[in-house]
Amino acid sequence: MSRSSAEYRQEYGLVAVAALSYTCLMFVWFSLPAYLPVIIDDLGLSSTQAGMLAGAVPLTYIPLALFSGIAVDRIGPGRSLAVGVVIYGLAQVGRSVAPGFPSLLAATLLLGVGATAITFGLPKLVGVLFPPAKTGRPSAIYLVGASAGSALVFAVGRPVLGPWLGGWRALFFWSGVVSVAYGLGWLLVARRARIDARMADDDSFSLESVVADLRLVLSHRELQLVVVVGTMYLLLNHGLQGWLPTVLESRGLSPGLAGQATSLLIGAYVVGVLTVPELADRFEARRPALMGCGTVAFLGLLGVIVGDTGALVVVGIVVTGLGVGGVSPLVRAIPPDLEGIGARLTGTAVGFIFAVGEIGGFFGPMLIGVFHDATGSFVPGLAMLAGGALVVVLAGGGLQRRAE
């Protein structure tokens, strides 16, 4: 007999506490985009260098994601999350004292190493604690935690905490310290709850075991389409969040208003995260939901492109956030429900998605900067993001056809 949602109270509580690892990560990660115009001036960066910094964390996923996912599947989500948080917290402290572009880039890449453990550890945690049919809601919980971190850094970190602490370097330092403290606290919670002990004990780091899992995951046809969706999702998410404040400031908005507009994007993203998986699971329509979210994101980006600083750009930001937010939990919730993947290989499967997908996460922000250097306009970069939304529609259609 299956358990009702009310009978998973402890599991939901653990996911809620673990979601703070994503909150801290996104605050730390997006503290750089929030302060990007200031950092560009302080360190004398070009738009291309700024784009490389904005895309540096996604860049680390490309070589590390698959192996990080394999490690999470074998080590367990409890310890993996703790290690990841401590790494990115220390990296943020390193960014606070970086004297120039090379050292800031190196610390940001280290931040990305820790981030991989969070990205794959949380889906693994949900896969361990919940059956496949019930992964939508807990996935939404930790994604809301992630969005809270992004929103806080733009709405509070940049306009309030940064000036109060003394600037971007002080904000970076103290957010890193808080993250390290949380990581150590989470390790105690995970050990007390015996999270890693709940995993099946048939996985090892033997070469034969790893190769067998990789062969299954890499050749899975439906998962390959999810990888395409994930690539475009990350292109959209990192590209827009990384550059939207700068785009709006270039149109004449003050830094405070540009940050608030970015918080509006994140707020709409949260609404998408909360509503889309619930509706998709209720009507058993995860694949059509992907197609709908891609269409919504495309229409929203058109509004951002042509809206300047008026009401249309506000509508475009909200609509884009809803669409991209809806894609986010679906990319993570679909793999555990795929035949041959399940909870056992969730970390490896999500690692595969992000190993390839973060190519989009890196090139999204970087190409926006390159296009701006080449043309003096942000329109080509935003048009590229709109094209990515259409690819989500096509890939979602492919998944739907395979399911029929």
N, C-alpha and C positions, 0 to 999 in steps of 0.2 A: 504493500500500500504506500503510495507516494505521500510525502510530507507537504503540508500547506506552507505558504509563505510565512505565516505567523510562527511556525515551528522552527524557522531558521533564524531566530533572533540573535543567537550568539554569532552565527556566521555573518549576518548583516552588520553586527557590531564590529567584528574584526575587519570587515571590508571598509567600514567607515573610518576606523583608526588608520588602516593602511592607506586610505585615500589621501591622508595628509602628506604621504610621501610624494604624491603627485602635486599637491598644493604647493609644497615647498619647492619642488623641482621647477614648476612653471613660474613661480615668483622669481626664482634665481635665474632661470633661463631667459625670461622675457624682461628682466631688469635691463639687459643691454638694449633691446629695441626701444624700451621706454625712454632710455637716456641717449639713444643713438645720435640725434643732432648735436647734443652737448659733447659726447665722446668724439664725434667727428671733428669738432672744433678744437677740443683739448689736445687731441693726439695728431691732428692734421691728416686725417684719413681721406682717401678718395672714395667716391661712391662704390667703386669696385671692391675696395678693401672693406668698406662697411657691409657690402653684400656678402663678402666671404665670411665676415664675423657673424652675420645674421644666419648664415647657412652652415656654420662650422659644426654645430651640434648634430644636425641631420647627417653631415658628412661622416661622422664617426660611426653611424649606424651601418653604413654600406659595407665596410670590412668586418665589423664586429657583431652585427645583429644576429646572424644565424648561429654563431658560436655562443653568443650570450644566451640565446634561447635554449640551446642544447644544455648549457650549464644550469640554467634555471630549472629545466625539467628534471635534472639529476640532483642538484643541491637542495632545491625546494624554495618556495616563494618567501618564507620567513627570513632566512638568512640572506637570501639574494637581495631582498629589498633593503635590509639594514646596511649591507656593504655598499650598495648603490648610492644610498642617501649620504653616507659618510664621504664617499668619493666626490660627489658633486658639491657637497658643502665645502670641502677643502679646496676644490677648484674655484669656487666662488670667492673664497678668501684670497686665493692667488690672483684672481682677476682684479681684486680691489687694490693691489699694489703694482699692477702691470705698468711699466713705463712707456710702452709703445705697442705698435701693431703686432710684432712677432710674439712677444710674451703674452699679450692679450689673446691672440689666436691660440697659442699653446694651452693656456689655461681653459679656454672655451672648449677645445677638443677634449681635454681631460674631463670637463663637465659632461660632455657627451658620453664618455665611457660609463660614468655612473648612471646617466639617464637610461641607458639600455636596460639596466637591471630593473628599473621601475616600469618601463614600457612593457616588458615581458613578464615581470614578476607579478603584476596585478592581474592580468588575464589568467595566469597560472593559478594564483590564489583563488580566483573565482571558480576556475575549473576544478580545483581540489575540494572546495567547500560546497559547491552546488552541482546538481545534475544539469546536463546540456540544455534542457527545455527551460530552465530557470536562470540562465546566465544573463539575460537582457537587463533586468533591473539592477543587479549588483554591478554590472559593467557600467551602467549609467551613474551609479553612486561615485565610483572613483573618477569618472570623467567629469562629473560636476566638481569634484575636488580639484581636478586639474584646471578647470575653467575658473574656479575661485582664485587660484594662484595667479593666473594671467590677469584677471580683472583687478585684483588687489594691487598688483604692481603698477598698473596704468592709472587706476583711480585713486590710490592712496600712496603707493611707493614713490612715484615720481613727484606728484604735487605736494604731498604732506611729509612723509617720512624722510625722503631725500633731503629737502631743505632743512628739516628739523635736525637731522643727524650731521649735516654739513656737506652734502653733495653725494655724487654717485659712488665715489670710492667708499665712503662710510656706509652707505646703504648696502653695497656689495659685501663688505666685511661682515656686518652684523647679520645679514640674511644667511651668509655661509655658516656663521657660528650657530645660529638657531637651527639650521638644517642638521648639522652634526649632532647637536643635542637630541633632536627628535630621532635621528637614526639609531642612536644608542638606546633611547627609550623604547623604540619599536622592537629592537632585538629582545629586550626583556619580555615584552608582551608576547612575541612570537614563541619564545621558549616556554613561557608559562602556559600558553594555549596549545603547545605541542603541534603547531601547524605543519611543520615538515614531516612529523611522524605519521600524518594522515595519508601521505602519498603511498602509492604502490611501490613495493621494494624490488621490482623486477628490472629496473633501469640501472645501468652502470656506465662507467666511462670507457668500457672496453671498445676497441676499434670496431669490432664486428657489430656491436650494438649501435654505435653512433652512425656507422655507414648504412645499416639497415634503416634506421629512422630517417636519415637524410634522403635515401633513395625513395622512400615512400612519400615524404613530404614534397620533394622537388618535382616528382612526376605526377602529382595529384592535379587533374585537369581543372576541377572547380576551384581549387585553391589558387591556381595560376591566374584565374580571372579575378579572384579577390585581391591578388597582388597588384593587378592593374588598377583596381579601385583604390587600394591603399596608396599607390604611387601618386595618383591624382589628388587624393585627399590630402596627402602631406605637401604636395606642391601648392595646393590652395591654402592650407592652414598656415604653413610657415611663411609662404610668400606674402599673404595678406596681413597676418599679425606682425610680421617682421617689418613691413614697410608702411602700413596704413597711417601711423602717426606722422611719418615723414612726408607722405603723399599729401595729407591734409594740411600740414604746416606749409608745404610748398604752394598751396592754394590760398594761403593767407590766414589760416586759423592760428590762434595762439597755442602754445604747447599744452596748456591746461585743457582747452577745448578739444584738441586733437587726441589727447589721452582719454578724455571722457567719451569721445566718439568710438575709440577702440574698445573701451569698456562696454559700450553699447553693442558692438559686434560680439563680444564675449558673452554678454547677457543673452543675446539672441541664440548664440551657440549653445548655451546651457539649456534653453527652452527646447531646442532641437534634440539635444542629448536625452532630455527627460521624456519627451513626448513620442518621438519616432520609434524607439525600440518597444515601448509599451504597446503602441498601436500595431506595429509590425508583428509582435508576438501574439497579440490578441486575435488578429485576423490571419495569422500564419502567412505573412506577406513580406518577409525580409527582403527578398530580391526585387519585387516591384517598388518597395520603399527606397531602395538604392536609386532606381531610375527616377523616382519623383524628387528625391533630394538633389540629384545632379541637375535636374531641370530648374529647380528653385534657385540653386546656387548660381547657375548661368544667368538667369534673369536678374538676380540681385547684383551681380558684377556689372551687367550692362548699366544699371542705375548708378553704381559707383563711378563708372567711366565717364558718363555724360552729366552727372549731377553737380559738379563743381562743389560748392559749399552750401547748397540750398536744401530744400526738403527732400528732393529726389535722392540725393546722396545718403541722407539719413534712412530713407526707405530701403535703398539698395544695400546699405550696411546691415540692416536688420534682416532682410530677406536672405542675403548671403550667409549670415550667421546661422539662420535656421537650417538652410540646406547643408552647409558643411557640418554643423553640429549633428544632424541626423545621420550623416555617413559615418561619423566617428565610432559610435558604439556598434554599428552593424559590422564594420570591418573586424572588430574584436570578438563579436558574439557569434559570427557565422562559423569560424574554424572549428570550435568544439563540437558543433552539430554536424560536421561533415563526416561521411562514412570513411573510416580508416584513420581519422585524426583523433577525435574525442579528447577527453581531459588529459590523457597520458602524453599526447604530443602537442598540446596547446602552445607551450612555450616555444618549441621548435617551429611550429607553423606560423605563429605571430612573428617569430624571428625572421623567417623567410619573407614574410610580407614587408617587414621594415628594412631588411637588408637590401631588397630591391627598391622598396617604396621610398626610402630616404634619398635615393637619387633625385626623386622629385622634390623632396624636402630641402635638399641642398641647392639644386639648380633653380628652384622657384625664387628664393630671395636673391641669389647671386645674379640670375639673368635679369631680374628687375633692375638691379644696380647697373649691370652692363648695358642694358637697353637705354637707361637714363643717361649714362655717360656718352653713349653713341648718338642719341637723338635729342637730349635735353628734355625729354617728356617721360612721364610715367605711364602713358596710355599703352604703348606696346607691351609693357610688362603686365598690365592689368588685362589686356586682351589675351595674352598667353594663359592667364589664370582662367579666364572664361572658357577657353578651349579645353582646359583640363576638366572643367565641369561637364562638358559634353561627352568627354571620354568616359566619365563615370556612368552616364546614361547608357552608352553603348555596352560597356562591360556588364552593367546590371542586367541589360537585356540578354546578353549571352548566358549569364547565370540562370535566368528565368527559363530560357529555352532548354538548358541542360536538365532542369528540374522537372520539365513537363514530360 
